[in-house]
Amino acid sequence: MTMGAFCVFGISRTVCKAAAARKVPTHEGKRNLTLEEWTGRRDALAEQMYADSTRRVKISPELDTPHFCRDWLLTDPGHVRDAVVMVRGPKRDKNGEVIVKDGAPVETWLEYSAECARLGIEVASCHP
């Protein structure tokens, strides 16, 4: 199994819906909610989470190129906001030094366009 070096971080209705499903109880007091009641509450909480959230999380599978990330976003653009393409790279401390643990650099997700700028690659070719 290969791991991709790119992915998309952002705020997704699908991720918000899954988080809301974990938070909405299936009962009210001693009475069980009907499926329609529970679904309505879950959907309302998911929409609130989607509207209010400012924290980007990984919302796509790991992909091989930034182009595949852009294609993934185009499949359903209405369900994602504040999307950014990320690239796997070495984690750095506040001085810009690579963090090493057990003799190997620590890997993390870095914003692709920022990494292009840091490496001197033309940013226009990096943006989705």
C-alpha positions, 0 to 999 in steps of 0.5 A: 500500500502506498501513501500519498504525499498530498491531501485536502484540509478544510471544513466539510459538511460530511465531516460535520455530519459525522461529528454531529451524529456522535453528539446528538442523543437518540433519546429525550428523557426516557423517550426514544427519538424517532429516526426523523426527529434524530435526523433533523437534530443531527442535520441542524447541528451539522449545519451549525457546526459547518457554519461556525467552524474555523478549524480545518481538518483532513477531509480527503484521502491521501493522494499522489499529486496536488492535481488529484486534490483539485480534482477531488474538490471538484467532485462536490464543491458545495460541501467543502469550504476553506479548502487548502492543499497540503503536502507531507513534509518535515515538521519544523521548530520556531527557528525553522530547524527540522525536528528529529525524533529517534534519528528521523525527521518528524513528518507533518502536513504543510500547506502546499502553497507555503512550501512552494514559496519557502522552496522558491517554486512559483506559487501560481503553479501550486494553487488549486 
